[in-house]
Amino acid sequence: MYLSTGSGGVFGCIFAGLMTQNYHPKWCFFWYSWMGLIVSISACFLTKESELDRVSVEELDEDDISTSQENYESE
């Protein structure tokens, strides 16, 4: 997660630097607003299916450290 966040930040800074150097700032704000709109529209399509993909306590391996806090508290 941190790797993708960091690489996205680096590429975003490079893209923003090239945009502001080669184009008028109004175009930078235009593209930035479109990206926010795309994220907002994409958020409307999120579902709660990932909550249904929980692992039961019987399926847990003792060596698996990726259990959720809810499974830990239920024991």
DSSP file (Angstrom, degrees, kcal/mol; ACC not computed):
  #  RESIDUE AA STRUCTURE BP1 BP2  ACC     N-H-->O    O-->H-N    N-H-->O    O-->H-N    TCO  KAPPA ALPHA  PHI   PSI    X-CA   Y-CA   Z-CA
    1    1 A M     >        0   0    0      0, 0.0     4,-2.2     0, 0.0     5,-0.2   0.000 360.0 360.0 360.0 -45.4    0.0    0.0    0.0
    2    2 A Y  H  >  +     0   0    0      1,-0.2     4,-2.6     2,-0.2     5,-0.2   0.854 360.0  54.9 -67.4 -33.1    2.8    2.4    0.9
    3    3 A L  H  > S+     0   0    0      2,-0.2     4,-2.6     1,-0.2     5,-0.2   0.924 110.5  44.4 -65.7 -44.2    4.7    1.6   -2.3
    4    4 A S  H  > S+     0   0    0      2,-0.2     4,-2.2     1,-0.2    -2,-0.2   0.879 114.0  50.4 -69.6 -35.9    1.7    2.4   -4.5
    5    5 A T  H  X S+     0   0    0     -4,-2.2     4,-2.0     2,-0.2    -2,-0.2   0.927 113.6  45.4 -65.2 -44.1    1.0    5.6   -2.5
    6    6 A G  H  X S+     0   0    0     -4,-2.6     4,-2.2     2,-0.2    -2,-0.2   0.917 114.2  46.8 -66.2 -44.0    4.6    6.7   -2.8
    7    7 A S  H  X S+     0   0    0     -4,-2.6     4,-2.6     1,-0.2     5,-0.2   0.880 111.6  52.3 -68.1 -35.7    4.9    5.9   -6.5
    8    8 A G  H  X S+     0   0    0     -4,-2.2     4,-2.1    -5,-0.2    -1,-0.2   0.882 109.6  50.1 -64.4 -37.2    1.6    7.6   -7.2
    9    9 A G  H  X S+     0   0    0     -4,-2.0     4,-2.1     2,-0.2    -2,-0.2   0.898 111.4  47.7 -66.4 -41.1    2.9   10.7   -5.4
   10   10 A V  H  X S+     0   0    0     -4,-2.2     4,-2.2     2,-0.2    -2,-0.2   0.945 115.1  44.3 -65.7 -48.1    6.1   10.8   -7.3
   11   11 A F  H  X S+     0   0    0     -4,-2.6     4,-2.6     1,-0.2    -2,-0.2   0.867 112.4  53.8 -65.7 -35.0    4.4   10.3  -10.7
   12   12 A G  H  X S+     0   0    0     -4,-2.1     4,-2.6    -5,-0.2    -1,-0.2   0.898 108.8  48.5 -65.0 -40.0    1.7   12.9   -9.7
   13   13 A C  H  X S+     0   0    0     -4,-2.1     4,-2.4     2,-0.2    -2,-0.2   0.904 112.7  47.8 -67.0 -40.7    4.4   15.5   -8.9
   14   14 A I  H  X S+     0   0    0     -4,-2.2     4,-2.3     2,-0.2     5,-0.2   0.936 113.7  47.3 -64.5 -45.3    6.2   14.9  -12.1
   15   15 A F  H  X S+     0   0    0     -4,-2.6     4,-2.4     1,-0.2    -2,-0.2   0.916 113.3  48.4 -61.5 -43.9    2.9   15.1  -14.1
   16   16 A A  H  X S+     0   0    0     -4,-2.6     4,-2.6     1,-0.2     5,-0.2   0.889 110.5  51.6 -65.8 -38.6    1.9   18.3  -12.2
   17   17 A G  H  X S+     0   0    0     -4,-2.4     4,-1.5     1,-0.2    -1,-0.2   0.917 112.1  45.6 -64.3 -42.5    5.4   19.9  -12.8
   18   18 A L  H  X S+     0   0    0     -4,-2.3     4,-1.9     2,-0.2     5,-0.2   0.891 113.3  50.7 -66.8 -38.7    5.2   19.2  -16.6
   19   19 A M  H  X S+     0   0    0     -4,-2.4     4,-2.3     1,-0.2    -2,-0.2   0.939 112.2  45.0 -64.6 -46.8    1.6   20.4  -16.8
   20   20 A T  H  < S+     0   0    0     -4,-2.6    -1,-0.2     1,-0.2    -2,-0.2   0.786 115.1  48.8 -71.3 -25.1    2.3   23.7  -15.0
   21   21 A Q  H  < S+     0   0    0     -4,-1.5    -1,-0.2    -5,-0.2    -2,-0.2   0.829 122.1  30.8 -81.7 -31.0    5.5   24.3  -17.0
   22   22 A N  H  < S+     0   0    0     -4,-1.9     2,-0.3    -5,-0.2    -2,-0.2   0.648 119.7  41.6-103.4 -16.8    4.0   23.7  -20.4
   23   23 A Y  S  < S-     0   0    0     -4,-2.3     5,-0.0    -5,-0.2     0, 0.0  -0.815  89.5 -87.9-129.1 166.9    0.3   24.7  -20.1
   24   24 A H    >>  -     0   0    0     -2,-0.3     3,-1.6     1,-0.1     4,-0.9  -0.460  41.6-116.8 -69.9 145.2   -1.7   27.5  -18.5
   25   25 A P  H 3> S+     0   0    0      0, 0.0     4,-2.1     0, 0.0     5,-0.2   0.756 110.9  69.1 -58.5 -24.1   -2.6   26.9  -14.8
   26   26 A K  H 3> S+     0   0    0      1,-0.2     4,-1.8     2,-0.2     5,-0.1   0.841  97.4  52.3 -64.4 -29.9   -6.4   26.9  -15.8
   27   27 A W  H <> S+     0   0    0     -3,-1.6     4,-2.5     2,-0.2    -1,-0.2   0.845 105.7  54.4 -72.7 -32.9   -5.8   23.6  -17.6
   28   28 A C  H  X S+     0   0    0     -4,-0.9     4,-2.3     2,-0.2    -2,-0.2   0.932 110.5  45.3 -63.4 -45.4   -4.1   22.1  -14.5
   29   29 A F  H  X S+     0   0    0     -4,-2.1     4,-2.3     2,-0.2    -2,-0.2   0.871 111.0  55.2 -65.6 -35.8   -7.2   22.9  -12.5
   30   30 A F  H  X S+     0   0    0     -4,-1.8     4,-1.7     2,-0.2    -2,-0.2   0.950 112.2  41.0 -61.3 -50.2   -9.4   21.6  -15.2
   31   31 A W  H  X S+     0   0    0     -4,-2.5     4,-2.1     1,-0.2    -2,-0.2   0.860 113.3  54.7 -68.2 -35.1   -7.7   18.2  -15.3
   32   32 A Y  H  X S+     0   0    0     -4,-2.3     4,-1.8    -5,-0.2    -1,-0.2   0.897 108.0  49.1 -64.7 -39.7   -7.5   18.1  -11.5
   33   33 A S  H  X S+     0   0    0     -4,-2.3     4,-1.9     1,-0.2    -1,-0.2   0.871 109.6  52.2 -67.9 -36.0  -11.3   18.6  -11.2
   34   34 A W  H  X S+     0   0    0     -4,-1.7     4,-2.3     2,-0.2    -2,-0.2   0.892 107.4  52.0 -66.3 -38.9  -11.9   15.9  -13.7
   35   35 A M  H  X S+     0   0    0     -4,-2.1     4,-2.1     1,-0.2    -2,-0.2   0.902 109.8  49.3 -64.3 -39.8   -9.8   13.4  -11.8
   36   36 A G  H  X S+     0   0    0     -4,-1.8     4,-2.2     2,-0.2    -1,-0.2   0.880 109.9  51.6 -64.3 -38.0  -11.7   14.3   -8.6
   37   37 A L  H  X S+     0   0    0     -4,-1.9     4,-2.4     2,-0.2    -2,-0.2   0.895 108.3  51.2 -65.8 -40.2  -15.0   13.7  -10.5
   38   38 A I  H  X S+     0   0    0     -4,-2.3     4,-2.4     2,-0.2    -2,-0.2   0.908 110.9  48.3 -63.6 -41.9  -13.8   10.3  -11.7
   39   39 A V  H  X S+     0   0    0     -4,-2.1     4,-1.9     2,-0.2    -2,-0.2   0.905 111.6  50.5 -64.5 -41.0  -12.9    9.3   -8.1
   40   40 A S  H  X S+     0   0    0     -4,-2.2     4,-0.8     2,-0.2    -2,-0.2   0.907 112.4  45.7 -64.3 -42.1  -16.3   10.5   -6.9
   41   41 A I  H >< S+     0   0    0     -4,-2.4     3,-0.7     1,-0.2     4,-0.4   0.899 111.3  52.8 -68.1 -40.0  -18.2    8.6   -9.5
   42   42 A S  H >< S+     0   0    0     -4,-2.4     3,-1.3     1,-0.2    -1,-0.2   0.851 102.0  60.3 -63.3 -33.8  -16.1    5.5   -8.9
   43   43 A A  H >< S+     0   0    0     -4,-1.9     3,-1.2     1,-0.3    -1,-0.2   0.777  94.1  64.3 -66.0 -25.8  -16.9    5.6   -5.2
   44   44 A C  T << S+     0   0    0     -4,-0.8    -1,-0.3    -3,-0.7    -2,-0.2   0.711  98.2  55.7 -69.6 -18.8  -20.6    5.3   -6.0
   45   45 A F  T <  S+     0   0    0     -3,-1.3    -1,-0.2    -4,-0.4    -2,-0.2   0.335  78.9 118.6 -97.1   6.2  -19.9    1.8   -7.4
   46   46 A L    <   -     0   0    0     -3,-1.2     2,-0.2    -4,-0.1    -3,-0.0  -0.477  45.3-165.9 -71.7 143.7  -18.3    0.4   -4.2
   47   47 A T        -     0   0    0     -2,-0.1     3,-0.4     1,-0.0    -2,-0.0  -0.727  31.3-120.3-123.7 174.2  -20.1   -2.5   -2.6
   48   48 A K  S >> S+     0   0    0     -2,-0.2     3,-1.1     1,-0.2     4,-0.6   0.107  76.6 113.6-101.0  21.2  -20.0   -4.3    0.7
   49   49 A E  G >4  +     0   0    0      1,-0.3     3,-1.0     2,-0.2     4,-0.5   0.818  67.6  64.7 -62.6 -30.6  -19.1   -7.7   -0.8
   50   50 A S  G >4 S+     0   0    0     -3,-0.4     3,-0.8     1,-0.3    -1,-0.3   0.795  94.5  59.8 -66.1 -25.7  -15.6   -7.6    0.8
   51   51 A E  G <4 S+     0   0    0     -3,-1.1     3,-0.5     1,-0.2    -1,-0.3   0.768 100.6  55.9 -70.9 -24.0  -17.3   -7.8    4.2
   52   52 A L  G << S+     0   0    0     -3,-1.0    -1,-0.2    -4,-0.6    -2,-0.2   0.574  90.1  76.7 -82.7  -9.0  -18.9  -11.1    3.2
   53   53 A D    <   +     0   0    0     -3,-0.8    -1,-0.2    -4,-0.5    -2,-0.1  -0.026  66.3 141.2 -91.6  31.0  -15.5  -12.6    2.4
   54   54 A R        -     0   0    0     -3,-0.5     2,-0.4     1,-0.1    -3,-0.0  -0.375  52.0-122.1 -74.3 153.4  -14.5  -13.2    6.0
   55   55 A V        -     0   0    0     -2,-0.1    -1,-0.1     1,-0.0     5,-0.1  -0.802  26.2-123.3 -94.8 133.3  -12.7  -16.3    7.1
   56   56 A S    >   -     0   0    0     -2,-0.4     3,-0.7     1,-0.1     4,-0.5  -0.330  23.1-112.4 -72.3 161.2  -14.3  -18.5    9.7
   57   57 A V  G >  S+     0   0    0      1,-0.2     3,-0.8     2,-0.2    -1,-0.1   0.819 116.4  58.5 -65.1 -31.0  -12.5  -19.2   12.9
   58   58 A E  G 3  S+     0   0    0      1,-0.2    -1,-0.2     3,-0.0    -3,-0.0   0.806 103.3  52.8 -68.5 -28.8  -12.2  -22.9   12.0
   59   59 A E  G <  S+     0   0    0     -3,-0.7    -1,-0.2     2,-0.1    -2,-0.2   0.550  84.9 111.8 -84.1  -7.2  -10.4  -22.1    8.7
   60   60 A L    <   -     0   0    0     -3,-0.8     2,-0.4    -4,-0.5    -3,-0.0  -0.424  60.1-141.8 -73.2 140.1   -7.7  -20.0   10.5
   61   61 A D    >   -     0   0    0     -2,-0.1     3,-1.2     1,-0.1    -2,-0.1  -0.805  13.5-132.2 -97.6 141.4   -4.2  -21.3   10.5
   62   62 A E  T 3  S+     0   0    0     -2,-0.4    -1,-0.1     1,-0.3    -2,-0.0   0.795 108.7  51.3 -65.0 -26.7   -2.2  -20.7   13.7
   63   63 A D  T 3  S+     0   0    0      2,-0.0     2,-0.6    -3,-0.0    -1,-0.3   0.562  86.9 101.3 -85.4  -8.4    0.8  -19.4   11.6
   64   64 A D    <   +     0   0    0     -3,-1.2     3,-0.3     1,-0.1    -4,-0.0  -0.667  44.6 179.6 -82.5 119.2   -1.4  -16.9    9.7
   65   65 A I        +     0   0    0     -2,-0.6    -1,-0.1     1,-0.2    -3,-0.0   0.318  62.4  88.6 -99.7   8.4   -1.0  -13.4   11.1
   66   66 A S        +     0   0    0      2,-0.0    -1,-0.2     0, 0.0     2,-0.1   0.131  56.3 129.5 -94.3  22.5   -3.4  -11.8    8.7
   67   67 A T        -     0   0    0     -3,-0.3     2,-0.1     1,-0.1    -2,-0.0  -0.433  60.1-113.6 -74.9 151.6   -6.5  -12.3   10.8
   68   68 A S     >  -     0   0    0     -2,-0.1     4,-1.7     1,-0.1     5,-0.1  -0.348  21.4-112.3 -81.3 166.0   -8.7   -9.4   11.4
   69   69 A Q  H  > S+     0   0    0      1,-0.2     4,-2.5     2,-0.2     5,-0.2   0.823 116.3  60.1 -67.8 -30.9   -9.2   -7.8   14.8
   70   70 A E  H  > S+     0   0    0      1,-0.2     4,-1.3     2,-0.2    -1,-0.2   0.911 106.1  46.4 -63.9 -41.8  -12.8   -9.0   14.9
   71   71 A N  H  > S+     0   0    0      2,-0.2     4,-0.5     1,-0.2    -1,-0.2   0.870 112.6  51.3 -66.5 -36.0  -11.7  -12.6   14.6
   72   72 A Y  H >< S+     0   0    0     -4,-1.7     3,-0.8     1,-0.2    -2,-0.2   0.908 111.0  47.0 -66.9 -41.9   -9.1  -12.0   17.3
   73   73 A E  H 3< S+     0   0    0     -4,-2.5    -1,-0.2     1,-0.2    -2,-0.2   0.741 102.9  64.1 -73.1 -23.1  -11.7  -10.5   19.7
   74   74 A S  H 3<        0   0    0     -4,-1.3    -1,-0.2     1,-0.2    -2,-0.2   0.658 360.0 360.0 -76.8 -13.7  -14.2  -13.3   19.1
   75   75 A E    <<        0   0    0     -3,-0.8    -1,-0.2    -4,-0.5    -2,-0.1   0.469 360.0 360.0 -80.3 360.0  -11.9  -15.9   20.6
